[in-house]
Amino acid sequence: MTTRTSHILLVMSAFLAGLVIFLGVFLYATGNLSGGPGASAIGGPFTLTDQNGKTITDKDLKGKPFLVFFGYTHCPDVCPTTLFELSELMHALGNDANRTGALFISVDPERDTPAAMKDYLSSFDPHVIGATGGEKAVEMAEKAYRVYAKKVPTENGDYSMDHTALVYLMNKQGRFVAPFSLKRSPQAAAADLRKYM
């Protein structure tokens, strides 16, 4: 075996090993590693309050594909950027935006009252629904979606929130499909989302 052939085989082996590790991590994160009954999944029951003060549950989302994003209104960068990208996606969908939607769930129920959510979301597309609730109700939603959220004190006595920043694509049956990328043109994201309508 030549040195060149050995090098190629080594590179291919490293690539395949990396691919296997990536797939294993992805399957674990999405709850599909065991594949059998009882395998944990992303998504599940929750009962929260929308920005208009009405109760919203996981059952309300069924029947059309939905994007779910966790964040908070005092977020300085990731949350407003993601909500802007979701709004751009809804604009790109045109009339098809009525056949889908997006749910923004607060990880900061202490500050994010329905009124605060309503005021904050007034800057974004109306297809984006806000949801908040008591601490236990929010924790239940975070657990269902495997979301990490932690309060981080700041120097001025205030706090910020560290949190998972994935956008979850849920199908018409309310089951998790995959993380949904908004880091592309709104038209490309819209074409992808239409596949699930």
C-alpha positions as protocol buffer text, in pm:
chain_id: "A"
residue {
  index: 1
  type: MET
  ca { x: 0 y: 0 z: 0 }
}
residue {
  index: 2
  type: THR
  ca { x: 140 y: 338 z: -101 }
}
residue {
  index: 3
  type: THR
  ca { x: 174 y: 632 z: 135 }
}
residue {
  index: 4
  type: ARG
  ca { x: -88 y: 821 z: -71 }
}
residue {
  index: 5
  type: THR
  ca { x: -338 y: 534 z: -44 }
}
residue {
  index: 6
  type: SER
  ca { x: -277 y: 508 z: 332 }
}
residue {
  index: 7
  type: HIS
  ca { x: -338 y: 882 z: 367 }
}
residue {
  index: 8
  type: ILE
  ca { x: -665 y: 864 z: 170 }
}
residue {
  index: 9
  type: LEU
  ca { x: -787 y: 568 z: 377 }
}
residue {
  index: 10
  type: LEU
  ca { x: -697 y: 751 z: 698 }
}
residue {
  index: 11
  type: VAL
  ca { x: -886 y: 1064 z: 590 }
}
residue {
  index: 12
  type: MET
  ca { x: -1190 y: 858 z: 484 }
}
residue {
  index: 13
  type: SER
  ca { x: -1188 y: 667 z: 814 }
}
residue {
  index: 14
  type: ALA
  ca { x: -1173 y: 992 z: 1012 }
}
residue {
  index: 15
  type: PHE
  ca { x: -1459 y: 1135 z: 806 }
}
residue {
  index: 16
  type: LEU
  ca { x: -1676 y: 825 z: 856 }
}
residue {
  index: 17
  type: ALA
  ca { x: -1601 y: 820 z: 1230 }
}
residue {
  index: 18
  type: GLY
  ca { x: -1701 y: 1187 z: 1253 }
}
residue {
  index: 19
  type: LEU
  ca { x: -2021 y: 1117 z: 1060 }
}
residue {
  index: 20
  type: VAL
  ca { x: -2115 y: 830 z: 1292 }
}
residue {
  index: 21
  type: ILE
  ca { x: -2054 y: 1049 z: 1599 }
}
residue {
  index: 22
  type: PHE
  ca { x: -2259 y: 1335 z: 1448 }
}
residue {
  index: 23
  type: LEU
  ca { x: -2551 y: 1103 z: 1367 }
}
residue {
  index: 24
  type: GLY
  ca { x: -2538 y: 952 z: 1714 }
}
residue {
  index: 25
  type: VAL
  ca { x: -2549 y: 1296 z: 1879 }
}
residue {
  index: 26
  type: PHE
  ca { x: -2830 y: 1411 z: 1646 }
}
residue {
  index: 27
  type: LEU
  ca { x: -3039 y: 1099 z: 1712 }
}
residue {
  index: 28
  type: TYR
  ca { x: -2985 y: 1134 z: 2086 }
}
residue {
  index: 29
  type: ALA
  ca { x: -3082 y: 1503 z: 2080 }
}
residue {
  index: 30
  type: THR
  ca { x: -3399 y: 1434 z: 1882 }
}
residue {
  index: 31
  type: GLY
  ca { x: -3499 y: 1138 z: 2096 }
}
residue {
  index: 32
  type: ASN
  ca { x: -3471 y: 886 z: 1812 }
}
residue {
  index: 33
  type: LEU
  ca { x: -3169 y: 693 z: 1937 }
}
residue {
  index: 34
  type: SER
  ca { x: -3358 y: 401 z: 2082 }
}
residue {
  index: 35
  type: GLY
  ca { x: -3640 y: 422 z: 1827 }
}
residue {
  index: 36
  type: GLY
  ca { x: -3869 y: 198 z: 2030 }
}
residue {
  index: 37
  type: PRO
  ca { x: -4169 y: 266 z: 2251 }
}
residue {
  index: 38
  type: GLY
  ca { x: -4086 y: 501 z: 2533 }
}
residue {
  index: 39
  type: ALA
  ca { x: -3815 y: 680 z: 2335 }
}
residue {
  index: 40
  type: SER
  ca { x: -3818 y: 1039 z: 2452 }
}
residue {
  index: 41
  type: ALA
  ca { x: -3911 y: 1293 z: 2189 }
}
residue {
  index: 42
  type: ILE
  ca { x: -3907 y: 1668 z: 2143 }
}
residue {
  index: 43
  type: GLY
  ca { x: -4242 y: 1834 z: 2199 }
}
residue {
  index: 44
  type: GLY
  ca { x: -4532 y: 1734 z: 2418 }
}
residue {
  index: 45
  type: PRO
  ca { x: -4812 y: 1864 z: 2633 }
}
residue {
  index: 46
  type: PHE
  ca { x: -4807 y: 2217 z: 2770 }
}
residue {
  index: 47
  type: THR
  ca { x: -5061 y: 2474 z: 2883 }
}
residue {
  index: 48
  type: LEU
  ca { x: -4957 y: 2839 z: 2859 }
}
residue {
  index: 49
  type: THR
  ca { x: -5113 y: 3182 z: 2809 }
}
residue {
  index: 50
  type: ASP
  ca { x: -5083 y: 3373 z: 2481 }
}
residue {
  index: 51
  type: GLN
  ca { x: -5017 y: 3746 z: 2446 }
}
residue {
  index: 52
  type: ASN
  ca { x: -5392 y: 3813 z: 2449 }
}
residue {
  index: 53
  type: GLY
  ca { x: -5443 y: 3638 z: 2783 }
}
residue {
  index: 54
  type: LYS
  ca { x: -5600 y: 3325 z: 2631 }
}
residue {
  index: 55
  type: THR
  ca { x: -5498 y: 2971 z: 2716 }
}
residue {
  index: 56
  type: ILE
  ca { x: -5289 y: 2796 z: 2450 }
}
residue {
  index: 57
  type: THR
  ca { x: -5195 y: 2427 z: 2455 }
}
residue {
  index: 58
  type: ASP
  ca { x: -4999 y: 2190 z: 2234 }
}
residue {
  index: 59
  type: LYS
  ca { x: -5334 y: 2069 z: 2093 }
}
residue {
  index: 60
  type: ASP
  ca { x: -5399 y: 2416 z: 1949 }
}
residue {
  index: 61
  type: LEU
  ca { x: -5095 y: 2378 z: 1723 }
}
residue {
  index: 62
  type: LYS
  ca { x: -5203 y: 2052 z: 1560 }
}
residue {
  index: 63
  type: GLY
  ca { x: -5339 y: 2047 z: 1206 }
}
residue {
  index: 64
  type: LYS
  ca { x: -5067 y: 2260 z: 1050 }
}
residue {
  index: 65
  type: PRO
  ca { x: -4689 y: 2275 z: 1064 }
}
residue {
  index: 66
  type: PHE
  ca { x: -4556 y: 2507 z: 1331 }
}
residue {
  index: 67
  type: LEU
  ca { x: -4222 y: 2661 z: 1422 }
}
residue {
  index: 68
  type: VAL
  ca { x: -4144 y: 2687 z: 1794 }
}
residue {
  index: 69
  type: PHE
  ca { x: -3877 y: 2914 z: 1941 }
}
residue {
  index: 70
  type: PHE
  ca { x: -3788 y: 2979 z: 2306 }
}
residue {
  index: 71
  type: GLY
  ca { x: -3656 y: 3319 z: 2415 }
}
residue {
  index: 72
  type: TYR
  ca { x: -3746 y: 3627 z: 2616 }
}
residue {
  index: 73
  type: THR
  ca { x: -3838 y: 3991 z: 2558 }
}
residue {
  index: 74
  type: HIS
  ca { x: -3527 y: 4136 z: 2728 }
}
residue {
  index: 75
  type: CYS
  ca { x: -3299 y: 3931 z: 2501 }
}
residue {
  index: 76
  type: PRO
  ca { x: -3045 y: 4168 z: 2341 }
}
residue {
  index: 77
  type: ASP
  ca { x: -2967 y: 3989 z: 2014 }
}
residue {
  index: 78
  type: VAL
  ca { x: -3060 y: 3627 z: 1931 }
}
residue {
  index: 79
  type: CYS
  ca { x: -3432 y: 3656 z: 2008 }
}
residue {
  index: 80
  type: PRO
  ca { x: -3513 y: 3974 z: 1814 }
}
residue {
  index: 81
  type: THR
  ca { x: -3300 y: 3851 z: 1523 }
}
residue {
  index: 82
  type: THR
  ca { x: -3480 y: 3517 z: 1516 }
}
residue {
  index: 83
  type: LEU
  ca { x: -3823 y: 3681 z: 1543 }
}
residue {
  index: 84
  type: PHE
  ca { x: -3730 y: 3917 z: 1258 }
}
residue {
  index: 85
  type: GLU
  ca { x: -3624 y: 3616 z: 1047 }
}
residue {
  index: 86
  type: LEU
  ca { x: -3951 y: 3438 z: 1134 }
}
residue {
  index: 87
  type: SER
  ca { x: -4140 y: 3750 z: 1027 }
}
residue {
  index: 88
  type: GLU
  ca { x: -3950 y: 3761 z: 698 }
}
residue {
  index: 89
  type: LEU
  ca { x: -4036 y: 3394 z: 645 }
}
residue {
  index: 90
  type: MET
  ca { x: -4406 y: 3464 z: 704 }
}
residue {
  index: 91
  type: HIS
  ca { x: -4393 y: 3753 z: 453 }
}
residue {
  index: 92
  type: ALA
  ca { x: -4227 y: 3524 z: 198 }
}
residue {
  index: 93
  type: LEU
  ca { x: -4503 y: 3266 z: 246 }
}
residue {
  index: 94
  type: GLY
  ca { x: -4770 y: 3517 z: 146 }
}
residue {
  index: 95
  type: ASN
  ca { x: -5117 y: 3363 z: 182 }
}
residue {
  index: 96
  type: ASP
  ca { x: -4960 y: 3031 z: 282 }
}
residue {
  index: 97
  type: ALA
  ca { x: -4862 y: 3194 z: 613 }
}
residue {
  index: 98
  type: ASN
  ca { x: -5221 y: 3126 z: 724 }
}
residue {
  index: 99
  type: ARG
  ca { x: -5150 y: 2752 z: 684 }
}
residue {
  index: 100
  type: THR
  ca { x: -4866 y: 2759 z: 937 }
}
residue {
  index: 101
  type: GLY
  ca { x: -4744 y: 2971 z: 1224 }
}
residue {
  index: 102
  type: ALA
  ca { x: -4475 y: 3033 z: 1482 }
}
residue {
  index: 103
  type: LEU
  ca { x: -4484 y: 3011 z: 1860 }
}
residue {
  index: 104
  type: PHE
  ca { x: -4247 y: 3220 z: 2073 }
}
residue {
  index: 105
  type: ILE
  ca { x: -4236 y: 3071 z: 2424 }
}
residue {
  index: 106
  type: SER
  ca { x: -4085 y: 3283 z: 2700 }
}
residue {
  index: 107
  type: VAL
  ca { x: -3813 y: 3139 z: 2923 }
}
residue {
  index: 108
  type: ASP
  ca { x: -3853 y: 3443 z: 3151 }
}
residue {
  index: 109
  type: PRO
  ca { x: -4205 y: 3424 z: 3299 }
}
residue {
  index: 110
  type: GLU
  ca { x: -4105 y: 3659 z: 3580 }
}
residue {
  index: 111
  type: ARG
  ca { x: -4088 y: 3957 z: 3342 }
}
residue {
  index: 112
  type: ASP
  ca { x: -4272 y: 3829 z: 3035 }
}
residue {
  index: 113
  type: THR
  ca { x: -4636 y: 3878 z: 3122 }
}
residue {
  index: 114
  type: PRO
  ca { x: -4896 y: 3845 z: 2843 }
}
residue {
  index: 115
  type: ALA
  ca { x: -4906 y: 4227 z: 2821 }
}
residue {
  index: 116
  type: ALA
  ca { x: -4525 y: 4247 z: 2790 }
}
residue {
  index: 117
  type: MET
  ca { x: -4532 y: 3976 z: 2522 }
}
residue {
  index: 118
  type: LYS
  ca { x: -4808 y: 4156 z: 2331 }
}
residue {
  index: 119
  type: ASP
  ca { x: -4617 y: 4484 z: 2333 }
}
residue {
  index: 120
  type: TYR
  ca { x: -4293 y: 4312 z: 2227 }
}
residue {
  index: 121
  type: LEU
  ca { x: -4450 y: 4108 z: 1947 }
}
residue {
  index: 122
  type: SER
  ca { x: -4627 y: 4411 z: 1799 }
}
residue {
  index: 123
  type: SER
  ca { x: -4300 y: 4476 z: 1612 }
}
residue {
  index: 124
  type: PHE
  ca { x: -4315 y: 4138 z: 1436 }
}
residue {
  index: 125
  type: ASP
  ca { x: -4544 y: 3948 z: 1199 }
}
residue {
  index: 126
  type: PRO
  ca { x: -4888 y: 3873 z: 1351 }
}
residue {
  index: 127
  type: HIS
  ca { x: -4850 y: 3502 z: 1266 }
}
residue {
  index: 128
  type: VAL
  ca { x: -4594 y: 3484 z: 1549 }
}
residue {
  index: 129
  type: ILE
  ca { x: -4781 y: 3398 z: 1869 }
}
residue {
  index: 130
  type: GLY
  ca { x: -4632 y: 3463 z: 2211 }
}
residue {
  index: 131
  type: ALA
  ca { x: -4676 y: 3226 z: 2506 }
}
residue {
  index: 132
  type: THR
  ca { x: -4590 y: 3260 z: 2872 }
}
residue {
  index: 133
  type: GLY
  ca { x: -4724 y: 3139 z: 3203 }
}
residue {
  index: 134
  type: GLY
  ca { x: -4635 y: 3054 z: 3558 }
}
residue {
  index: 135
  type: GLU
  ca { x: -4288 y: 2922 z: 3636 }
}
residue {
  index: 136
  type: LYS
  ca { x: -4403 y: 2557 z: 3654 }
}
residue {
  index: 137
  type: ALA
  ca { x: -4599 y: 2581 z: 3327 }
}
residue {
  index: 138
  type: VAL
  ca { x: -4297 y: 2731 z: 3147 }
}
residue {
  index: 139
  type: GLU
  ca { x: -4067 y: 2465 z: 3295 }
}
residue {
  index: 140
  type: MET
  ca { x: -4303 y: 2196 z: 3163 }
}
residue {
  index: 141
  type: ALA
  ca { x: -4280 y: 2341 z: 2810 }
}
residue {
  index: 142
  type: GLU
  ca { x: -3901 y: 2368 z: 2838 }
}
residue {
  index: 143
  type: LYS
  ca { x: -3879 y: 2007 z: 2948 }
}
residue {
  index: 144
  type: ALA
  ca { x: -4106 y: 1891 z: 2665 }
}
residue {
  index: 145
  type: TYR
  ca { x: -3881 y: 2059 z: 2408 }
}
residue {
  index: 146
  type: ARG
  ca { x: -3555 y: 1977 z: 2589 }
}
residue {
  index: 147
  type: VAL
  ca { x: -3477 y: 2345 z: 2623 }
}
residue {
  index: 148
  type: TYR
  ca { x: -3199 y: 2468 z: 2848 }
}
residue {
  index: 149
  type: ALA
  ca { x: -3277 y: 2796 z: 3027 }
}
residue {
  index: 150
  type: LYS
  ca { x: -3094 y: 2952 z: 3319 }
}
residue {
  index: 151
  type: LYS
  ca { x: -3109 y: 3292 z: 3489 }
}
residue {
  index: 152
  type: VAL
  ca { x: -2773 y: 3472 z: 3486 }
}
residue {
  index: 153
  type: PRO
  ca { x: -2730 y: 3767 z: 3727 }
}
residue {
  index: 154
  type: THR
  ca { x: -2573 y: 4081 z: 3580 }
}
residue {
  index: 155
  type: GLU
  ca { x: -2358 y: 4348 z: 3746 }
}
residue {
  index: 156
  type: ASN
  ca { x: -2640 y: 4600 z: 3788 }
}
residue {
  index: 157
  type: GLY
  ca { x: -2854 y: 4360 z: 3992 }
}
residue {
  index: 158
  type: ASP
  ca { x: -3063 y: 4264 z: 3692 }
}
residue {
  index: 159
  type: TYR
  ca { x: -3037 y: 3935 z: 3504 }
}
residue {
  index: 160
  type: SER
  ca { x: -3026 y: 3783 z: 3158 }
}
residue {
  index: 161
  type: MET
  ca { x: -3129 y: 3435 z: 3045 }
}
residue {
  index: 162
  type: ASP
  ca { x: -2905 y: 3174 z: 2888 }
}
residue {
  index: 163
  type: HIS
  ca { x: -3125 y: 2952 z: 2672 }
}
residue {
  index: 164
  type: THR
  ca { x: -3142 y: 2711 z: 2381 }
}
residue {
  index: 165
  type: ALA
  ca { x: -3183 y: 2907 z: 2058 }
}
residue {
  index: 166
  type: LEU
  ca { x: -3309 y: 2640 z: 1818 }
}
residue {
  index: 167
  type: VAL
  ca { x: -3617 y: 2683 z: 1600 }
}
residue {
  index: 168
  type: TYR
  ca { x: -3816 y: 2358 z: 1614 }
}
residue {
  index: 169
  type: LEU
  ca { x: -4018 y: 2244 z: 1312 }
}
residue {
  index: 170
  type: MET
  ca { x: -4328 y: 2052 z: 1424 }
}
residue {
  index: 171
  type: ASN
  ca { x: -4545 y: 1871 z: 1169 }
}
residue {
  index: 172
  type: LYS
  ca { x: -4927 y: 1872 z: 1142 }
}
residue {
  index: 173
  type: GLN
  ca { x: -4950 y: 1597 z: 1402 }
}
residue {
  index: 174
  type: GLY
  ca { x: -4747 y: 1803 z: 1649 }
}
residue {
  index: 175
  type: ARG
  ca { x: -4438 y: 1584 z: 1615 }
}
residue {
  index: 176
  type: PHE
  ca { x: -4085 y: 1719 z: 1592 }
}
residue {
  index: 177
  type: VAL
  ca { x: -3937 y: 1702 z: 1241 }
}
residue {
  index: 178
  type: ALA
  ca { x: -3599 y: 1877 z: 1268 }
}
residue {
  index: 179
  type: PRO
  ca { x: -3432 y: 2203 z: 1369 }
}
residue {
  index: 180
  type: PHE
  ca { x: -3545 y: 2464 z: 1114 }
}
residue {
  index: 181
  type: SER
  ca { x: -3275 y: 2690 z: 970 }
}
residue {
  index: 182
  type: LEU
  ca { x: -3354 y: 3057 z: 917 }
}
residue {
  index: 183
  type: LYS
  ca { x: -2996 y: 3129 z: 806 }
}
residue {
  index: 184
  type: ARG
  ca { x: -3091 y: 3136 z: 438 }
}
residue {
  index: 185
  type: SER
  ca { x: -3311 y: 3349 z: 219 }
}
residue {
  index: 186
  type: PRO
  ca { x: -3675 y: 3382 z: 335 }
}
residue {
  index: 187
  type: GLN
  ca { x: -3780 y: 3237 z: -1 }
}
residue {
  index: 188
  type: ALA
  ca { x: -3569 y: 2923 z: 50 }
}
residue {
  index: 189
  type: ALA
  ca { x: -3703 y: 2879 z: 404 }
}
residue {
  index: 190
  type: ALA
  ca { x: -4059 y: 2929 z: 277 }
}
residue {
  index: 191
  type: ALA
  ca { x: -4011 y: 2664 z: 6 }
}
residue {
  index: 192
  type: ASP
  ca { x: -3885 y: 2420 z: 270 }
}
residue {
  index: 193
  type: LEU
  ca { x: -4175 y: 2489 z: 509 }
}
residue {
  index: 194
  type: ARG
  ca { x: -4435 y: 2448 z: 231 }
}
residue {
  index: 195
  type: LYS
  ca { x: -4331 y: 2080 z: 202 }
}
residue {
  index: 196
  type: TYR
  ca { x: -4499 y: 2015 z: 537 }
}
residue {
  index: 197
  type: MET
  ca { x: -4828 y: 2193 z: 466 }
}
